[in-house]
Amino acid sequence: MSWPELISNLGFPIVVSLYLLHRIETKLDRMIQLLERMDDSTLSET
């Protein structure tokens, strides 16, 4: 197997996985911020 074949076969799935992990991480960060804001607002109401 040549180097270009290895890169194309192994590189593409790795790049796609890293891209998806980055997207999930940013969405999780946003979710955490929203949950913390909700928690702060419920604590201030009591």
N, C-alpha and C positions, 0 to 999 in steps of 0.2 A: 504494500500500500504506500502511495506517495504522500508527501507532506501536505499538498493541497487537498487531497482526499481526506486526510486525518483532520485537518482544520475545518473543512466544510462539514464533515460528519459529526465531529465533537464540538466544534466551536459554536455552531448555530444553536443547539439546545442549551448550551451554557449561557450564551448571550440572552436568549429568550427568558431563561430562568432568572437571571439577574435583573432583567427589566421588570418582570412580574413581581419579584421580591421587593424591588424598590417601590413599585406602585402600592403594594400591600402595606409596606412600612409607612408610607406617607398617609395612607388612609387610616391606619391604626393610630398614628400620632394625632390626627385630627379627632378621631373618636375619643381618645384619652382626654384631649383638651375639653371636648364637649361634656364628657362625663364629670370631669373635675368642676366645670362651671355649674353643672346641675347639682352636684354635691354641695358646692358653696352656696348656691341659692336656696337649697332646702335647709341648710344649717342656719342661714340668716333668717329664715321665716319662723323658726321655732324659738 
